[in-house]
């Protein structure tokens, strides 16, 4: 039956529990989490299965080993291969080889390792990447892996960014395509739009990949009758390796008309992304939030590293604390996730901390004071 997207994972365990007893134990856990068996293969709160137990086979009614449909489902095979690349079923079939046979089943990795199954495009497009820097190379590579046809990479240097596709110069004729992605620096968008204005085949949708710049920068192309839009991946894309980072990343989508928004939304989904619409008015604040989320958080970790190093403390010792704080913030909201002396009103501790920073890293005092004040305001929201 049709159902909403669901999470799936595979775990490998060592146990002395007999397989039938283990399966019964899994069913007990399901029941404790309100699992109700109503529709076969239908939606369920929790579904725990026993995929395989070594080389053991069983065709008993209460236990079939290996799981009879495990070899047919990408959402089982992909995470299985991720943790056991050489896994082989008792009949000699290798999970990695079976995974290639179900590559048309769509998956999106939301954590952990690369599951080797790429998202697939329901409606493949012919697309062009103009400017194969980090973003362009990542989008080009991800688009190819998703089944789209990358017909050209327009490059000033003649380099394709590692995508492995035909390269065109800016002065070459632009081939027929459904979508052209402008992945050039923001400052170059106006000049590029003007340059391409008279050279694009009719019907090509043009989207810039800036998070900040309004769609009006593509005015010359819109005036010439081309649908225009924006597709900004909310991810760090240093080079072609960033293609993997696009899976699970947000994509800010804007368009001159509903059809353009739909096309860009479909393209983002085919890369495993999570698209959301954004207006030009919201772009500056959206982009500022992205800078805070990535750049400023990194700067704060730099301060942590400096204070730790001054006292001979390994920087990595703070990693679990940071990860817990981030996870709690996204689960409960920053105000509810807040802990520490400022949140509990312990100004005595705050003063002692400030004196230590003043002594060991005085250049960090303005940052510390600003953060303490912002933390007080956040604490008041709870």
C-alpha positions as CSV (number, residue, x, y, z in Angstrom):
1,X,0.0,0.0,0.0
2,X,1.0,3.6,-0.5
3,X,2.4,5.2,2.6
4,X,4.4,8.3,3.7
5,X,8.2,8.2,3.8
6,X,9.7,6.2,6.7
7,X,13.0,5.6,8.4
8,X,14.8,2.3,8.0
9,X,18.2,1.1,9.4
10,X,20.1,-2.1,9.8
11,X,22.1,-3.3,12.9
12,X,24.5,-6.1,13.2
13,X,24.6,-7.8,16.6
14,X,26.3,-10.7,18.4
15,X,24.0,-12.8,20.6
16,X,23.6,-16.2,22.1
17,X,19.8,-16.0,21.9
18,X,18.2,-18.6,19.7
19,X,16.7,-17.1,16.5
20,X,13.0,-17.8,17.3
21,X,13.4,-16.4,20.8
22,X,15.1,-13.3,19.3
23,X,12.3,-12.7,16.9
24,X,9.8,-13.0,19.7
25,X,11.7,-10.5,21.7
26,X,11.6,-8.1,18.7
27,X,7.8,-8.5,18.6
28,X,7.6,-7.7,22.3
29,X,9.5,-4.5,21.7
30,X,7.1,-3.6,18.8
31,X,4.1,-4.2,21.1
32,X,5.6,-2.0,23.8
33,X,5.7,0.8,21.2
34,X,2.0,0.3,20.2
35,X,2.7,-1.7,17.0
36,X,-0.6,-2.9,15.6
37,X,-0.6,-5.3,12.7
38,X,-3.6,-4.2,10.6
39,X,-2.5,-3.9,6.9
40,X,0.1,-6.2,5.5
41,X,3.1,-4.1,4.4
42,X,1.2,-1.0,5.4
43,X,2.3,1.9,7.6
44,X,3.3,0.9,11.1
45,X,4.7,2.7,14.2
46,X,7.6,0.3,14.4
47,X,8.7,-2.7,12.4
48,X,11.6,-4.9,13.7
49,X,12.7,-7.8,11.4
50,X,15.3,-10.5,11.6
51,X,17.1,-10.3,8.3
52,X,19.6,-13.1,8.7
53,X,21.4,-15.2,11.3
54,X,24.8,-16.3,9.9
55,X,24.4,-19.0,7.3
56,X,21.3,-20.4,8.9
57,X,18.2,-21.0,6.8
58,X,14.6,-21.7,8.0
59,X,11.2,-22.1,6.3
60,X,9.1,-22.6,9.4
61,X,5.9,-20.7,9.6
62,X,7.0,-18.7,12.7
63,X,10.5,-17.9,11.3
64,X,11.8,-17.6,7.7
65,X,15.6,-17.0,7.3
66,X,16.9,-15.1,5.6
67,X,14.1,-12.7,5.4
68,X,12.2,-13.6,2.2
69,X,12.1,-10.0,0.8
70,X,15.3,-8.6,2.1
71,X,17.1,-9.1,-1.3
72,X,14.3,-7.1,-3.1
73,X,14.3,-4.0,-1.0
74,X,16.8,-1.2,-1.4
75,X,16.0,0.3,2.0
76,X,17.3,-3.0,3.5
77,X,20.2,-3.7,1.2
78,X,21.6,-0.2,1.2
79,X,22.2,0.1,5.0
80,X,23.2,-3.6,5.1
81,X,26.0,-3.0,2.6
82,X,27.0,0.1,4.4
83,X,27.8,-1.9,7.6
84,X,28.7,-5.2,6.0
85,X,30.1,-4.5,2.5
86,X,30.8,-8.2,1.8
87,X,27.6,-9.5,3.2
88,X,26.5,-12.7,1.4
89,X,23.2,-14.5,1.7
90,X,23.3,-18.2,2.5
91,X,22.5,-19.0,-1.2
92,X,25.7,-17.2,-2.3
93,X,24.1,-13.9,-3.5
94,X,26.1,-10.8,-2.5
95,X,24.1,-7.9,-1.1
96,X,26.2,-5.4,-2.9
97,X,25.4,-7.0,-6.3
98,X,21.7,-7.2,-5.4
99,X,21.7,-3.5,-4.5
100,X,22.5,-2.6,-8.1
101,X,19.3,-4.4,-9.2
102,X,17.1,-2.2,-7.1
103,X,18.7,1.1,-7.9
104,X,15.4,2.4,-9.2
105,X,14.0,2.4,-5.7
106,X,14.4,5.9,-4.2
107,X,16.2,6.4,-1.0
108,X,17.6,9.4,0.9
109,X,20.3,9.0,3.5
110,X,19.5,11.0,6.6
111,X,22.6,10.0,8.6
112,X,25.5,7.7,8.8
113,X,27.5,6.4,5.8
114,X,26.9,6.7,2.1
115,X,24.4,3.9,1.3
116,X,25.6,3.7,-2.3
117,X,22.1,4.1,-3.7
118,X,21.7,7.5,-5.3
119,X,18.3,9.4,-5.5
120,X,16.8,9.0,-9.0
121,X,15.0,11.5,-11.1
122,X,11.4,10.7,-12.0
123,X,11.6,13.1,-14.9
124,X,15.2,13.4,-16.2
125,X,16.2,16.8,-17.4
126,X,18.9,18.0,-19.8
127,X,20.8,20.5,-17.8
128,X,23.8,22.8,-18.0
129,X,26.1,24.0,-15.3
130,X,27.6,27.4,-15.9
131,X,30.6,27.8,-13.6
132,X,32.1,24.6,-12.3
133,X,33.3,25.8,-8.9
134,X,32.4,23.9,-5.7
135,X,28.6,24.4,-6.0
136,X,28.6,23.9,-9.8
137,X,30.7,20.7,-9.6
138,X,28.6,19.3,-6.7
139,X,25.3,20.0,-8.5
140,X,26.5,18.7,-11.8
141,X,27.9,15.5,-10.3
142,X,24.7,14.9,-8.2
143,X,22.5,15.6,-11.2
144,X,24.3,13.1,-13.3
145,X,24.1,10.4,-10.6
146,X,20.4,11.1,-10.2
147,X,19.9,10.3,-13.9
148,X,19.7,13.8,-15.4
149,X,21.7,14.5,-18.6
150,X,24.4,17.0,-18.1
151,X,24.8,18.2,-21.7
152,X,27.5,20.9,-21.0
153,X,29.7,22.5,-18.4
154,X,30.4,26.2,-19.3
155,X,33.8,27.1,-18.0
156,X,36.1,30.0,-18.4
157,X,39.2,27.9,-17.6
158,X,38.3,24.8,-19.6
159,X,38.1,22.8,-16.4
160,X,35.0,20.8,-15.7
161,X,35.5,20.8,-11.9
162,X,35.9,17.0,-11.8
163,X,32.4,16.3,-13.0
164,X,33.5,14.4,-16.1
165,X,31.4,16.1,-18.7
166,X,31.9,18.0,-21.9
167,X,33.2,21.6,-21.4
168,X,32.1,24.6,-23.4
169,X,33.6,28.1,-23.4
170,X,31.4,31.1,-22.6
171,X,31.6,32.1,-26.3
172,X,30.5,28.7,-27.6
173,X,26.9,28.1,-28.7
174,X,24.7,27.0,-25.8
175,X,23.2,23.5,-26.4
176,X,19.6,22.7,-26.1
177,X,18.6,22.1,-22.5
178,X,15.7,22.2,-20.0
179,X,17.6,23.9,-17.2
180,X,20.7,26.0,-16.9
181,X,22.2,26.5,-13.5
182,X,24.3,29.6,-13.0
183,X,26.8,28.7,-10.3
184,X,29.0,31.8,-10.6
185,X,29.9,34.3,-7.9
186,X,27.0,36.7,-7.0
187,X,29.0,39.7,-8.3
188,X,29.1,38.1,-11.8
189,X,25.4,37.2,-12.2
190,X,24.4,40.5,-13.9
191,X,27.2,40.2,-16.4
192,X,26.5,36.6,-17.1
193,X,22.8,37.1,-17.5
194,X,23.6,39.9,-20.1
195,X,26.1,37.7,-21.9
196,X,23.8,34.8,-22.2
197,X,20.7,36.9,-23.1
198,X,20.9,36.4,-26.9
199,X,22.6,33.0,-26.9
200,X,20.2,30.7,-25.1
201,X,17.9,28.4,-27.0
202,X,14.3,29.1,-26.5
203,X,12.6,27.5,-23.5
204,X,15.6,27.0,-21.3
205,X,14.8,27.7,-17.6
206,X,17.7,29.6,-16.0
207,X,18.2,29.4,-12.2
208,X,21.0,31.1,-10.2
209,X,22.3,29.3,-7.2
210,X,22.7,32.2,-4.9
211,X,21.1,32.3,-1.5
212,X,21.2,36.1,-1.3
213,X,20.7,37.6,-4.7
214,X,17.1,38.4,-5.8
215,X,15.7,36.9,-9.0
216,X,15.6,40.4,-10.6
217,X,19.3,40.0,-11.4
218,X,18.1,37.6,-14.2
219,X,15.9,40.3,-15.6
220,X,17.5,40.4,-19.1
221,X,16.8,36.7,-19.5
222,X,13.2,37.0,-18.2
223,X,12.6,39.8,-20.6
224,X,13.8,37.6,-23.4
225,X,11.1,35.0,-22.4
226,X,13.1,32.6,-20.4
227,X,11.6,31.3,-17.1
228,X,14.0,32.3,-14.3
229,X,14.4,31.1,-10.7
230,X,16.8,30.4,-7.9
231,X,18.0,27.1,-6.4
232,X,20.3,27.5,-3.4
233,X,21.6,24.4,-1.7
234,X,22.0,24.9,2.0
235,X,25.2,23.0,2.3
236,X,29.0,23.5,2.3
237,X,30.2,22.6,-1.2
238,X,34.0,23.0,-1.4
239,X,34.4,20.9,-4.6
240,X,32.8,18.0,-6.5
241,X,32.8,15.9,-3.3
242,X,30.0,18.1,-2.0
243,X,27.6,16.1,-4.2
244,X,27.1,13.8,-1.2
245,X,26.3,16.7,1.1
246,X,23.3,17.6,-1.1
247,X,21.4,14.5,0.1
248,X,19.3,15.7,3.1
249,X,20.2,19.3,2.5
250,X,17.7,22.1,2.3
251,X,17.2,23.8,-1.1
252,X,15.8,27.4,-1.2
253,X,13.6,27.6,-4.3
254,X,12.2,30.6,-6.0
255,X,10.7,31.1,-9.5
256,X,9.1,33.5,-11.9
257,X,6.0,31.3,-12.1
258,X,4.6,28.1,-10.6
259,X,5.9,25.9,-13.4
260,X,9.5,27.1,-12.7
261,X,9.1,26.5,-9.0
262,X,7.7,23.0,-9.7
263,X,10.7,22.2,-12.0
264,X,13.3,23.3,-9.6
265,X,11.5,21.6,-6.7
266,X,11.5,18.3,-8.6
267,X,15.2,18.7,-9.5
268,X,16.1,19.4,-5.8
269,X,14.1,16.3,-4.7
270,X,15.9,14.2,-7.3
271,X,19.2,15.1,-5.7
272,X,17.9,13.9,-2.3
273,X,17.3,17.5,-1.2
274,X,14.5,19.0,0.9
275,X,13.2,22.0,-1.1
276,X,11.3,24.9,0.4
277,X,10.1,28.1,-1.3
278,X,11.6,31.5,-0.4
279,X,10.7,35.0,-1.5
280,X,13.3,37.6,-2.6
281,X,12.3,39.7,0.5
282,X,13.4,36.8,2.8
283,X,16.7,36.0,1.1
284,X,19.0,38.4,3.1
285,X,17.8,37.1,6.5
286,X,17.8,33.5,5.3
287,X,21.4,34.0,4.1
288,X,22.4,35.6,7.4
289,X,20.9,32.7,9.3
290,X,23.0,30.3,7.2
291,X,26.1,32.3,7.9
292,X,25.4,32.1,11.6
293,X,24.6,28.4,11.5
294,X,27.8,27.5,9.7
295,X,30.5,30.3,9.8
296,X,29.7,31.7,13.2
297,X,29.3,28.3,14.9
298,X,32.7,27.4,13.5
299,X,34.1,30.7,14.9
300,X,32.7,29.8,18.3
301,X,34.4,26.4,18.1
302,X,37.6,28.3,17.4
303,X,37.1,30.1,20.7
304,X,36.6,26.8,22.5
305,X,39.7,25.4,20.9
306,X,41.8,28.5,22.0
307,X,40.6,28.3,25.6
308,X,41.1,24.5,25.7
309,X,44.6,24.8,24.3
310,X,45.6,27.4,26.8
311,X,45.0,24.8,29.5
312,X,46.3,21.7,27.8
313,X,42.8,20.3,27.3
314,X,42.2,18.3,24.1
315,X,39.8,20.2,21.8
316,X,38.0,16.9,20.9
317,X,36.8,16.4,24.4
318,X,34.1,19.0,23.8
319,X,32.7,17.3,20.8
320,X,30.0,15.2,22.6
321,X,28.9,18.3,24.5
322,X,28.5,20.3,21.3
323,X,26.7,17.5,19.5
324,X,24.3,17.0,22.4
325,X,23.5,20.8,22.5
326,X,22.9,20.9,18.8
327,X,20.7,17.9,18.8
328,X,18.6,19.1,21.7
329,X,18.2,22.5,20.1
330,X,16.7,21.1,17.0
331,X,14.5,18.6,18.9
332,X,13.1,20.9,21.6
333,X,14.0,24.4,20.4
334,X,17.0,26.5,21.5
335,X,15.3,28.1,24.4
336,X,14.2,24.8,26.0
337,X,17.6,23.2,25.2
338,X,19.6,25.9,27.0
339,X,21.6,24.8,30.0
340,X,24.6,26.3,31.9
341,X,25.2,29.1,34.4
342,X,23.5,31.9,32.4
343,X,20.3,29.9,31.9
344,X,20.1,29.1,35.6
345,X,20.9,32.6,36.7
346,X,24.3,31.7,38.3
347,X,26.0,35.1,37.8
348,X,28.7,34.2,40.2
349,X,29.9,31.5,38.0
350,X,29.6,33.7,35.0
351,X,31.9,36.3,36.6
352,X,34.5,33.7,37.5
353,X,34.4,32.4,33.9
354,X,34.9,36.0,32.6
355,X,37.9,36.5,34.8
356,X,39.5,33.4,33.4
357,X,38.9,34.4,29.8
358,X,40.2,37.9,30.6
359,X,43.4,36.4,31.9
360,X,44.0,33.7,29.3
361,X,42.4,35.1,26.1
362,X,41.4,38.7,26.6
363,X,40.7,39.1,22.9
364,X,37.7,36.8,23.4
365,X,36.1,39.0,26.1
366,X,33.9,41.0,23.7
367,X,32.6,37.8,22.1
368,X,32.0,36.2,25.6
369,X,30.1,39.3,26.8
370,X,27.9,39.4,23.7
371,X,27.2,35.7,23.9
372,X,26.3,35.9,27.6
373,X,23.9,38.8,26.9
374,X,22.3,36.9,24.0
375,X,22.0,33.8,26.2
376,X,20.2,35.8,28.9
377,X,17.7,37.0,26.2
378,X,17.2,33.4,25.0
379,X,16.7,32.1,28.5
380,X,13.9,34.6,29.1
381,X,12.0,33.1,26.1
382,X,11.5,29.8,27.9
